[in-house]
Amino acid sequence: MNRTYDVCIIGGGASGLAAAVYIKQKNNGISVAILERLNRVGKKLITTGNGRCNITNTDEAISHYHGEDPAFALYALKKYGNGAIKDFFFSLGVPLFADDTGRMYPLSLQASSVVDALRFSASALGVDIFTECEVTDVRFGEKGNVLKTTAGDFTALNVIFAAGLYSGGAKLGCDGKALGLLKSKGFKTVKTTPAIVQVKTENAVTRQLKGIKVNAAAALVIDGNEVRSEVGEVLFCDYGLSGPPVLQIAREIERRNGYKLIRLDLMPNKSINEVLNLLFDLKKVLFYRNLDEYLSGLLNKRLGQVIVKAAGMGLSQPVSSLDESGIKRIAGIIKNFEFKAISTAGFDNSQVTAGGLDTSAFDPQTLMSKSFKNVYAIGEILDIDGDCGGYNLHFAFSSAFCAADSIIKGCCYDKA
Ligand SMILES: Cc1cc2nc3c(=O)[nH]c(=O)nc-3n(C[C@H](O)[C@H](O)[C@H](O)COP(=O)(O)OP(=O)(O)OC[C@H]3O[C@@H](n4cnc5c(N)ncnc54)[C@H](O)[C@@H]3O)c2cc1C
C-alpha cells in the first residue's frame, strides 16, 4: 500500500476531521490521511455539549480565550468567525442555530450528526482514515516527514498535529503522548492543568446538600483576591461543587498557589442591605415559627437549614428569638457561602486542558511551526483554551482552517 501523502493528520478529532474535509473541499487533488489511535474518529466530539455539541458562540470576544498569549488565537478566530463555521457545517448538511444565550448548536441537537457529517464527508471526498493507528514517533525532514505508527510507517510532506491533550481522559484518546513527542523534538510546552471542570472542596457541607441546585454567583478567591466570578446554576455534590459557573471559574485552581476558596452568593440579585431588610421583615412575619422554617421561602429548605446552623443557631429555636447579630450572620452566609477548594476533579472530568504547546513557536496565521517547515499544530494541543460555550470547538475548527489554507497554498506551489 502506498503510504505517502501530501498531508498526514495526527488525530481524527474535531480539528483533524475539519482540516481534512476543508482541504479536500478546496483542492481534491491533495492526498490526505487521518491517523487516529482509537477504533473510531470523533470519539470526544460525540460527547460534547452533553451530546448536543455546542460548536460556537455568537459572542466572539477574545476575552473568552486563555493561555500565555491568548492573542495568538485572534487571527484564526477573526478569519474564521462563527459565520464561517456556520457556512462550513451547512456545506456538510448540518445547519446551526443559536440558543437564547448565544450558544450555537446543530439543529439536530445531536453531536453524533456532526461527527457523521464530518466523517462521511471525509470519506466521500477521498480522505484515507486509518484507525487504531497511533503515531509514536516522527522524523521531520524538508522533503518529507516520516511518521512511525502502530500500523506501520507513513511519509507526508505536511504533518498536522491535531492530537488534543488530556481532557476527557484516555478513553477519548487523550493521553497527551503527542505533546511528549513534540517536547522530545525540542518544542517548548506550558504547564498543563484541567479546565472547565468540577471543583473538589472540603465537603462535609456539600455532601449534606448533595443534589441541590441553586442559582448563585460563584467566585474563585485566591489569597483573598477574587479571580473570576460567574452567575448560574450551582450544583452541590458529594465531592464538592459543580454546575456551569463553577466549571467556568475552575481554571486557575491548579495553576496558582495560595489559599483557594469558592465563594457563593446565594442571592446575587440583592445587595447585603436588601437581604438584611428581607430577613428583618421575615422575622416579623414568621415570629411564631422555628428557625428550621425561617429561610424556606427564600432558599431551598435543606440549604436554609444548613445556613441557620452555620450561623451558630439551633433549628428548633423560635424565629422570635433572633437578634440583630444572628440576622447579620445569616445574611453574611447567604451572600458569602465559602468552601475551601482542594483541587479540580482532574483531567478525566475536564472539558479542556489549559496549557500545551507554547504558541510562540508557531505562526498564528498558518499554525506552522517556525522551526520545522510544513509541520502544523491545531486545536487543543496548543496553549489556548476557551471558556465553556462553544469556544474550544470554535478554536479547533478555525485553527484547522488556517492550517488547511496554508497547506493548500503550499501544495499548489510545490506541485506546480
Ligand atoms: C465531555 C466534554 C464536553 C465538551 N463539550 C464541548 C462543547 O460543547 N463545546 C466546545 O467548544 N468544546 C467542548 N469540549 C472541548 C472540545 O471537545 C475539545 O476542545 C476539542 O475536541 C479539541 O479538538 P482537538 O481536535 O484539538 O482534539 P480532540 O477532539 O481531542 O481529538 C484528538 C484526537 O487525536 C487522537 N490522538 C491523540 N494522540 C494520538 C496519536 N499519537 N496518534 C493518533 N491519534 C492520536 C485522539 O484519539 C483524538 O481522537 C468538550 C470536551 C469534553 C471532554
The ligand as a Gaussian input file, in Angstrom:
#p B3LYP/6-31G(d) Opt

LIG

0 1
 C      -17.167000      15.952000      27.872000
 C      -16.690000      17.086000      27.003000
 C      -17.614000      18.001000      26.533000
 C      -17.185000      19.078000      25.736000
 N      -18.114000      19.926000      25.240000
 C      -17.718000      20.959000      24.446000
 C      -18.669000      21.816000      23.831000
 O      -19.883000      21.604000      23.913000
 N      -18.191000      22.878000      23.112000
 C      -16.856000      23.103000      22.940000
 O      -16.481000      24.087000      22.286000
 N      -15.938000      22.261000      23.453000
 C      -16.327000      21.193000      24.180000
 N      -15.394000      20.327000      24.678000
 C      -13.971000      20.546000      24.307000
 C      -13.701000      20.045000      22.880000
 O      -14.252000      18.758000      22.721000
 C      -12.192000      19.990000      22.588000
 O      -11.623000      21.240000      22.884000
 C      -11.958000      19.647000      21.130000
 O      -12.467000      18.362000      20.853000
 C      -10.487000      19.680000      20.800000
 O      -10.329000      19.257000      19.479000
 P       -8.959000      18.620000      19.002000
 O       -9.147000      18.199000      17.591000
 O       -7.848000      19.513000      19.339000
 O       -8.764000      17.333000      19.920000
 P       -9.697000      16.038000      20.076000
 O      -11.075000      16.309000      19.635000
 O       -9.442000      15.594000      21.467000
 O       -9.063000      14.982000      19.060000
 C       -7.750000      14.497000      19.234000
 C       -7.710000      13.135000      18.581000
 O       -6.349000      12.735000      18.436000
 C       -6.244000      11.352000      18.725000
 N       -4.840000      11.106000      19.095000
 C       -4.193000      11.558000      20.202000
 N       -2.889000      11.170000      20.165000
 C       -2.732000      10.459000      19.015000
 C       -1.615000       9.803000      18.423000
 N       -0.407000       9.811000      18.997000
 N       -1.795000       9.161000      17.243000
 C       -3.020000       9.135000      16.623000
 N       -4.116000       9.756000      17.157000
 C       -3.968000      10.417000      18.333000
 C       -7.239000      11.158000      19.842000
 O       -7.634000       9.799000      19.939000
 C       -8.390000      12.066000      19.406000
 O       -9.331000      11.377000      18.598000
 C      -15.794000      19.230000      25.442000
 C      -14.882000      18.287000      25.913000
 C      -15.313000      17.218000      26.684000
 C      -14.308000      16.206000      27.174000

